[in-house]
């Protein structure tokens, strides 16, 4: 491992580094607001609302690619030796270097064990998880202590594409699009239903300002009654049930055997 690894990883400037001192950031600063408009000054404001209205927060912006490449080159080596090299160049007494050491767990499942003939690892929160379901590229073989590559590894994009494809495949067995905002659903009663969809309306809520301050606006879905969910014909979330967001079942009608055959739906 190179001696300046921690410097390479943190070489990028932090997110919002341009904000500088908080009075130069876009925050609700009392002195500035009073000079601009004394009548618009709020008597008090909560921390979350203040952050939402303006304060720019600085975040770390590490370049972890060098650490990932280093770890991938150590495959088939004893993990104890690899960790000794990391500890030699990254001191736990340095806050910045310890932060880099903490990122090792993003790529390597260090804690692993055998259960029922399968390899298990632990998540960042200490929960047991099958290696085949882990999203970490490397793991320490519990039998030999050797750093190995996870042959089941999938990137985040691959994982989400797989989940999306599986959801679409399952939806195809229970739902068909038969018209604009009209779908055929095989619901939990094992019957086919014609479901007509309608958009979920959104209304704007306006709250008065505190002590004469500017009013606060936010949007929320208007009240709607989904006839499929109300009849307890499906427990799926609305977006998963209909394959899209922002709609609900306004009406439903059970399909006859003749209609099912005409639509080519499986019985």
N, C-alpha and C positions, 0 to 999 in steps of 0.2 A: 504494500500500500504506500502511496506517495505521502511524503511528510506534510504537504500542504492540502491534504484532502478536504479538511474542514473549511479552508479558505475558498477552495474551488466551489464547494457546495453552497456557500453563503455569499458568493460574489455578486449575485443579482441584487439590485436595490429593492427595498421593501415596497409592497403595494402601497400606493398613496404616499410615497416618500416626498412627493412635491408639496404635500399639505403643510409641512413645516410646523411652526408653532401653532397651537390651537386657535389663537386669535387670527391667524391668517387662513385657517381652514374655514369651510362653510358651516359654521355652527351658530347657534343663537347666543351671541355674546351680548351681555347686558349693556356694556359701555357703548358698543356700536349701535345697538337697537335704540337706545335712548336718544342718541344724537340724530338718528334718522327720523324717528317718529315716537315721541314720548308717550302718546296715547295708545300705541300698539304694543307697548311693553307688557308682557305677562307677569303677573305677580309670582307665579311659580309654575314649574313645568317638570314632568316626570323624566327620569333618565332615558327610558326607552323612546319616548316621544321626541326628546331633544336629539337623540342619535338619529332617529328617522328623518327629522326635518333638516339635518344639515351636517352634523359632525362627521368628518371623514376619519375612518379608523385605519391605522397602519397595520398591515399584516406581513408575515414573513413570506419570502418568495424564493425558496431554496431551489437549486439545480441539483436534483438527486440522481441524474443520469450517471455521473462518474461513480457514485457509490454502487448503483445497480450493476454497472459493467464490471466493477471490481469483484463483486460477490459472484456474479455469473462465471467469472474466470476461475473461481476457487472450487467449482464443482468437482467432486470425487476426492476432495482433501478432507482430513479430519477437522471437524468443526472447532475443536479445542485449539488447534494451531491457527486456524483462521481468526478466531476471536482474540487470541493472544496478539496477533499482528495488529488487529484493529485497536486493541487496548494500548498497544505500544505507541501508536500514532495519534490516538484520540483519548485525551485524559478525561477521567470522570470529574476531576477537580475544576475543569473549565466549563462554564455554563454553555458556551457556544459548542464546544466539542462534545459535551454530553448530549446536547440536542441532536447532533449528527448521529451519535451512537444509538439514540432512541429510534432513529429511522431505519435501523437495520431490521427491526421486526416488521417493517412494511414489506420486506422482500423475502425474509427467511422465517419459516415456522420453526423456531428453536425448540420449543417444548412439544414432544411427540411421544406416542406410546402405541402399543399393539393391543387391540381388543377384538375378539372373535375373528382372528386371522387377518384383520384389516388395520391399516395404519391410520391413526387419528392424530390430529394436531389440536392446538388450542387457539382460539381467536384472540384479538387484542384485549378482550374483556375476560379471558380465562375460560370461555365456554368450549367444551369439547366439540370437535367437528371432524368429519371424515376428510381425509386428504383429498379425495376425489371431488369434494365440494369446496375446497379452499381456493381462494383467489390469490394465494401467494405462490410465486414462481419456484421457490426453493424450499427445502425442508431438511432437517437433520434426521437421518435414518436412526430410529430408536434402537435398532439391533447392533449397529456398527459405530454410530457416532459420526458417520461420513456425511458431508454435505451433498445432497442429491437434488436433481431437477424434478419438479413435480410434473409428471407426464400428463396429468389431468388439467393442467393450468389453462385458464381462459382469461383473456384480457377483459376489462370492464365492458368494452364495446361488443366483443364476442358474446359475453355472458348476457348482456341485455338483448342482443339480437336473437339469441337462443330462446330467452324467456318470451320475447315478443312473438317469435315463430310458433312456440308451443301454445301460447294463448290463442293465436289465430287458428291453429289446427284444431284445438278444442272447441273454439267458437263455431267452426265450420260444421261440427257434428250436431249442434243444437240451434243454429240460427242461419237464416237466409235473408238477403236483401231482396224484397219483391217489389219495391217501388220507392219513390221519394218519401223518406221518413216513414216507410212502412216495412216492417220486418215480420218474418215468421219465426217463432221461437218454440222449441220443445222445452217446456218448463218442468218444474219438479214433480208435477202430477203425471208426467210421462205423456202429456197430450200436446199437440201442436196448436199454437195460438197465433192469430194475426194481431200484431201490436203496432199501434200508430203513435209516432213520437212527436213531441212538441218541444220547442226550445225553452230552456229555463230562463225566465226573465230575471234581469238584474236591476235592483233599485239602488239609488244613491241616498245614503243617510248623511244628514248634515247635523253636526253638533255645534252649539254656540261656542264662541271663543270664551276663554277664561278672562273675566273682568274686562270685557270690551275688546279682547284680542280677536284675531282673524278666525273665522269659523273653520271647523275641521270636517272634511268630507271623506267618506269611504263607501265602497260598493259591497253589497251582499246579495246573494240569491233571494229572489222573491219566494213566497210560499208556494209550494206545488205538492200535488198528491200523485205519486207514482202508483198506478193501479195494479201493476204486477207485484211490486213490493208490498203494497197494502194488503193484497190478497195472500201474501206469504207463499207465492208461487216460485220465488227465487230468493236466495240469500246473497247472491253475488253483488258486489258494488255496482252502481249504475254505469260507470264508465266501462267496466269489464263486461257487464251484461249486454250492453248495446254496442260495444266496440267503438265508442266515441264519448267525448265529454260534452257537457252543456245541454243534454236532452233528457227527457223523462217520458214514461209511457202515459199518454193521455187517455187512451182507450185500448181495450183488448176484446177479441172475439175468438171463440174456439172454432178451429177449422173442421170442416166435415171430411169424411173419408174421400169423397170425390175431389174436393179442393186439394187435399194432401197429394193425391195421385196426379192431379194436373200440374202441381208445382214440382213434382218429382222428389218429394220429401220421403225419407225412409220412415217406415212405421215402427 
